[in-house]
Amino acid sequence: MPAVALAEIERTVQAALMRHGAGAFAAAEVARATARAEAAGNRICGLYYLESYCLQLRTGRVQGDVVPVVSALRPAAIHVDALMGFAQPAFAYGLAPALDAARQFGVATLAVGHAHTCTSLGYFTEQIAQAGLIGLGMTNASPIVAPPGGKSRMIGTNPIAFSVPDGNGGLAMQFDQSTTTVALGKITMAKAAGTSIPEGWALDADGQPTTDPEAALRGSLVSMGGYKGWGFGLMAELLTAGMAGGVLSRDVKPLKAPDGPPHDLGQYYILIDPSTSDTFTDRLTALSALVGEDEGARLPGQHHVLNDPVEVDPAAWAQAQDLAALPA
């Protein structure tokens, strides 16, 4: 596989998006997120999405040249209307006022409504933690999850991410996970590869367990931990659709479909200033040491190293260069 520098990935993705109708700022923010996903080994949220971004720019399913509108519904409740544009620039517009509010009041919320899919949710909570605050975020998605015991798709994979600062501009802990047993991308990648999936990941259209990714895509995904994961998925649904102003997952069409109505999704973030507690740093240090007593154990996301250059999928990289009309 070719090794490509992150700067080159960003340059290529930005060029592709601008060639298909995105403004410079929006394209730069999406390109940065794409490169970051590739650097972290998260290919599902990296170049894998670029073709659909470009096609949806051309059909108008995502607006690439809008300017997000930021408002403060309360002093510590920041809201951003993405205007059916990309989530990344909308978050960028809202982050600074949300950080200021959290530092002033101890806790603040940042709601991003009427947005395109944000792909990797941890990418956003990580930025909150790098600014010295605790970040908790969630989003909804197209419907793929049935209630435990049911078979009708009701909600999306509705991931939740949590990032904790280490006090030095880095991360002490981070996790980013769907509220299903696996992310939908794992199913689609298994289908593309012609491989089966483990039992317990998904149900077929009749509500029966399946190891066939194609049957899973016609059926539904399984909530992690059954009712427990279902509950977290519903929580994410209410906060992102209810508080951020996105539509319910049930009304979202497949995220990568080239045309159709905008995603109109919501993202909801809670920002917490750890300096409001005189025990947080000590407890974090103690917890990290406690976990580390077991050989090989660590807090989630701790000591994670990003790759630069990145070994990218050859087909995805060739496609990206073609979309950008850059020489191979």
JOBEL-V599814 format. One record per run of one state. SS is the DSSP state (@ for helix, = for strand, . for the rest). FROM is the first residue (numbers start at 1). TO is the last residue. If there is no record, write none. Layout:
SS,FROM,TO + SS,FROM,TO
//
This chain:
.,1,2 + =,3,4 + .,5,5 + @,6,19 + .,20,23 + @,24,39 + .,40,42 + @,43,45 + .,46,46 + @,47,59 + .,60,62 + =,63,63 + .,64,68 + =,69,74 + .,75,76 + =,77,85 + .,86,86 + @,87,105 + .,106,106 + =,107,115 + .,116,121 + @,122,130 + .,131,133 + =,134,139 + .,140,144 + =,145,146 + .,147,152 + =,153,155 + .,156,159 + =,160,165 + .,166,170 + =,171,177 + .,178,179 + =,180,180 + .,181,183 + @,184,193 + .,194,201 + =,202,203 + .,204,208 + =,209,210 + .,211,212 + @,213,218 + .,219,219 + =,220,221 + .,222,222 + =,223,223 + .,224,226 + @,227,243 + .,244,248 + @,249,251 + .,252,264 + =,265,272 + .,273,273 + @,274,276 + .,277,279 + @,280,291 + .,292,309 + =,310,311 + .,312,313 + @,314,324 + .,325,328
//
